[in-house]
Amino acid sequence: MDYVPALARWLHFMAGVMWIGLLYYFNFVQVAAMKAATADGTAAGIGKHVAPRALLYFRWAAVVTWLAGAALLSDKFVDAFTLRHGMAGIGVGAWLGTIMLFNVWALIWPNQQKILGLKPATDEEKNRARRVAFLASRTNVALSMPMLFFMAGGSLGSPHGFWATAGAVMVVVLIAAVGFASGALGGLFVRCDLTLSHHRASARARAAPVPPAIASRSGEPAAAGCRSALRFPRSSRSCYRRSSAATSLPS
């Protein structure tokens, strides 16, 4: 038995499990947990102790996964990345993994340094960093699904019916990726909730009388003063940006 391919395969699987596992932890566990922790004032511990440590394993597991995969491909590395000589299936998976690795080191980690205070940044820069890290992380979740499919299917040598199944999977995943990466799926529920809240608040405000003292200071009749005092978000989309910025983590 050749020990180098065996070791490379083991490292590739072990590091890949850690990388994708932490990716799913960030997106499906920590983002929701941070939202709840922010509400009860316990989010500081997650941001100070949990997120930096998880990001350390996350980003280096991505590097080990890619390097071990490249070693495992060995002399078929070029064939895989050029999708030739029966290596198209594993090659598509390799390309998706490479894009995900780029997102980790070029988009997620640099912006998370600003969010967590590891690198100096203004409030405006932190808000922008949250949005970029959020989208990059969501994109990696979407890409991980076809990546795992092609890695598993491609390693079997593209069996009969593989490409027909692959095409169907890619169509579904690409549709999901557009919505998931842009935040449209989560934003739909946020916008619906904001719209309902807006209508409820408007109804309560119209029904409630304004004290004469407030109306006299505004120089308007009571009912008009009540309406003018309302301040709602300019758009549901801007509200969603603020909501997602407040909760986004490397996911």
C-alpha positions as CSV (number, residue, x, y, z in Angstrom):
1,M,0.0,0.0,0.0
2,D,1.3,3.4,-0.9
3,Y,1.4,5.4,2.3
4,V,1.4,8.9,0.7
5,P,-2.0,8.7,-1.0
6,A,-3.4,6.9,2.1
7,L,-2.2,9.7,4.4
8,A,-3.3,12.4,2.0
9,R,-6.8,10.9,1.8
10,W,-7.1,10.6,5.5
11,L,-6.0,14.3,6.0
12,H,-8.3,15.4,3.2
13,F,-11.3,13.8,4.9
14,M,-10.4,14.8,8.4
15,A,-9.7,18.5,7.6
16,G,-12.7,18.6,5.2
17,V,-15.0,17.4,8.0
18,M,-13.7,20.1,10.3
19,W,-13.9,22.8,7.6
20,I,-17.4,22.1,6.4
21,G,-18.6,21.3,9.9
22,L,-17.5,24.7,11.2
23,L,-19.0,26.3,8.1
24,Y,-22.4,24.8,8.9
25,Y,-21.9,25.6,12.6
26,F,-21.4,29.3,11.8
27,N,-24.4,29.5,9.5
28,F,-27.0,27.3,11.1
29,V,-26.0,27.6,14.8
30,Q,-23.9,30.6,15.7
31,V,-25.8,33.2,13.7
32,A,-29.1,32.4,15.4
33,A,-27.4,32.0,18.8
34,M,-25.7,35.4,18.5
35,K,-29.1,37.0,17.8
36,A,-30.6,35.4,21.0
37,A,-27.4,36.2,23.0
38,T,-27.5,39.9,21.9
39,A,-31.1,40.1,23.1
40,D,-30.2,39.0,26.6
41,G,-26.8,40.6,26.8
42,T,-24.6,37.5,26.7
43,A,-23.2,37.9,23.1
44,A,-19.8,39.2,24.3
45,G,-18.6,35.8,25.4
46,I,-19.3,34.3,22.0
47,G,-17.6,37.1,20.1
48,K,-14.6,37.1,22.5
49,H,-13.9,33.5,23.2
50,V,-15.8,31.2,20.7
51,A,-15.7,33.0,17.3
52,P,-11.9,33.7,17.2
53,R,-11.1,30.1,18.2
54,A,-13.6,28.6,15.7
55,L,-12.3,30.9,12.9
56,L,-8.7,29.7,13.6
57,Y,-9.6,26.0,13.0
58,F,-12.0,27.0,10.2
59,R,-9.5,28.8,8.0
60,W,-6.6,26.4,8.5
61,A,-8.8,23.4,8.0
62,A,-9.7,24.9,4.7
63,V,-6.0,25.1,3.7
64,V,-5.2,21.6,4.9
65,T,-8.2,20.2,3.0
66,W,-7.1,21.8,-0.3
67,L,-3.4,20.8,0.0
68,A,-4.3,17.2,1.0
69,G,-6.7,17.1,-1.9
70,A,-4.0,18.4,-4.3
71,A,-1.6,15.7,-3.0
72,L,-4.2,13.0,-3.4
73,L,-4.7,14.0,-7.1
74,S,-1.0,13.8,-7.6
75,D,-0.2,13.5,-11.3
76,K,-3.9,13.9,-12.2
77,F,-4.0,17.4,-10.7
78,V,-3.9,19.2,-14.1
79,D,-6.4,16.8,-15.6
80,A,-8.8,17.5,-12.7
81,F,-8.6,21.2,-13.1
82,T,-8.9,21.1,-16.8
83,L,-11.8,18.6,-16.6
84,R,-10.1,16.1,-18.9
85,H,-9.4,12.3,-19.1
86,G,-12.3,11.2,-17.0
87,M,-11.5,13.7,-14.2
88,A,-14.4,16.1,-14.9
89,G,-16.5,15.1,-11.9
90,I,-13.8,15.4,-9.3
91,G,-12.5,18.5,-11.2
92,V,-15.7,20.4,-10.8
93,G,-15.6,19.6,-7.1
94,A,-12.0,20.8,-6.9
95,W,-12.9,24.1,-8.6
96,L,-15.8,24.7,-6.2
97,G,-13.5,23.9,-3.2
98,T,-10.9,26.3,-4.5
99,I,-13.5,29.1,-4.8
100,M,-14.6,28.3,-1.3
101,L,-11.0,28.5,0.0
102,F,-10.6,31.9,-1.7
103,N,-13.7,33.1,0.0
104,V,-12.4,32.1,3.4
105,W,-9.1,33.8,3.1
106,A,-9.9,36.8,0.9
107,L,-13.4,37.7,2.1
108,I,-14.5,36.0,5.4
109,W,-11.3,36.1,7.5
110,P,-10.2,39.7,6.7
111,N,-13.7,41.1,7.4
112,Q,-14.1,39.0,10.5
113,Q,-10.9,40.6,11.9
114,K,-12.7,44.0,11.6
115,I,-15.9,42.7,13.1
116,L,-14.3,41.0,16.1
117,G,-12.0,44.0,16.8
118,L,-8.8,42.1,15.9
119,K,-8.1,44.9,13.3
120,P,-8.8,48.6,13.7
121,A,-12.0,49.7,11.8
122,T,-14.6,52.4,12.0
123,D,-18.3,51.6,12.6
124,E,-19.0,52.1,8.9
125,E,-16.2,49.7,7.9
126,K,-17.5,47.1,10.4
127,N,-21.0,47.3,9.0
128,R,-19.6,46.8,5.5
129,A,-17.4,44.0,6.7
130,R,-20.4,42.3,8.3
131,R,-22.3,42.3,5.0
132,V,-19.4,41.0,3.0
133,A,-18.6,38.2,5.5
134,F,-22.3,37.3,5.6
135,L,-22.6,37.0,1.8
136,A,-19.3,35.1,1.4
137,S,-20.2,32.7,4.1
138,R,-23.7,32.1,2.7
139,T,-22.1,31.6,-0.7
140,N,-19.8,28.9,0.7
141,V,-22.7,27.0,2.2
142,A,-24.4,27.0,-1.1
143,L,-21.3,25.9,-3.0
144,S,-20.5,23.2,-0.5
145,M,-23.6,21.2,-1.5
146,P,-22.6,20.6,-5.2
147,M,-19.0,20.4,-4.1
148,L,-19.6,17.4,-1.9
149,F,-21.8,15.8,-4.5
150,F,-19.1,16.1,-7.2
151,M,-16.3,15.0,-4.9
152,A,-18.3,11.9,-3.9
153,G,-19.6,11.1,-7.4
154,G,-16.4,12.0,-9.2
155,S,-14.3,9.7,-7.0
156,L,-16.4,6.8,-8.4
157,G,-15.2,7.5,-11.9
158,S,-18.4,9.2,-13.2
159,P,-20.8,6.2,-13.2
160,H,-23.7,5.7,-15.6
161,G,-26.3,8.5,-15.1
162,F,-23.9,10.6,-13.1
163,W,-23.9,13.7,-15.3
164,A,-27.7,13.6,-15.7
165,T,-28.1,13.6,-11.9
166,A,-25.3,16.2,-11.6
167,G,-27.2,18.5,-14.0
168,A,-30.4,18.3,-12.0
169,V,-28.6,18.8,-8.8
170,M,-26.7,21.9,-10.1
171,V,-29.9,23.5,-11.4
172,V,-31.6,23.2,-8.0
173,V,-28.5,24.2,-6.1
174,L,-27.8,27.3,-8.3
175,I,-31.4,28.5,-7.7
176,A,-31.0,28.0,-4.0
177,A,-27.5,29.6,-4.0
178,V,-28.8,32.8,-5.5
179,G,-31.5,33.2,-2.9
180,F,-29.4,31.9,0.0
181,A,-26.3,33.9,-0.8
182,S,-28.1,37.2,-1.3
183,G,-30.1,36.7,1.8
184,A,-33.4,36.8,-0.1
185,L,-34.8,33.7,1.7
186,G,-34.2,35.1,5.1
187,G,-35.0,38.6,4.0
188,L,-38.5,37.5,2.7
189,F,-39.6,36.6,6.3
190,V,-37.9,39.7,7.7
191,R,-39.7,42.0,5.2
192,C,-43.1,40.4,5.8
193,D,-42.6,40.8,9.6
194,L,-41.6,44.5,9.1
195,T,-44.6,45.2,6.9
196,L,-47.0,43.7,9.4
197,S,-45.4,45.6,12.2
198,H,-45.6,48.8,10.2
199,H,-49.3,48.4,9.6
200,R,-50.0,47.5,13.3
201,A,-48.0,50.5,14.5
202,S,-49.7,52.8,12.0
203,A,-53.1,51.6,13.2
204,R,-52.3,52.1,16.8
205,A,-50.8,55.6,16.1
206,R,-53.9,56.7,14.2
207,A,-56.2,55.4,17.0
208,A,-54.2,57.0,19.9
209,P,-54.8,60.7,20.6
210,V,-51.9,63.0,20.9
211,P,-51.6,65.0,24.2
212,P,-52.4,68.7,23.5
213,A,-49.0,69.7,24.8
214,I,-47.2,67.7,22.2
215,A,-49.5,68.8,19.5
216,S,-49.0,72.5,20.4
217,R,-45.2,72.1,20.3
218,S,-45.4,70.6,16.8
219,G,-47.7,73.4,15.6
220,E,-50.0,70.8,14.0
221,P,-53.4,69.4,14.9
222,A,-53.4,66.4,17.2
223,A,-54.0,63.7,14.5
224,A,-51.5,65.2,12.0
225,G,-48.9,65.5,14.8
226,C,-49.4,61.9,15.6
227,R,-48.8,60.8,12.0
228,S,-45.8,63.1,11.5
229,A,-44.2,61.7,14.7
230,L,-44.0,58.2,13.2
231,R,-40.6,57.2,12.0
232,F,-40.5,54.0,10.0
233,P,-37.6,52.5,8.0
234,R,-37.2,54.0,4.6
235,S,-37.5,50.5,3.0
236,S,-37.8,46.9,4.1
237,R,-34.6,46.2,2.2
238,S,-32.6,48.7,4.3
239,C,-34.0,47.2,7.4
240,Y,-32.9,43.8,6.3
241,R,-29.4,45.1,5.7
242,R,-29.3,46.3,9.3
243,S,-30.8,43.1,10.6
244,S,-28.4,40.8,8.7
245,A,-25.4,43.1,9.6
246,A,-26.2,42.7,13.3
247,T,-26.3,38.9,13.2
248,S,-23.9,37.9,10.5
249,L,-20.8,35.9,11.4
250,P,-18.5,33.7,9.4
251,S,-20.8,31.2,8.9
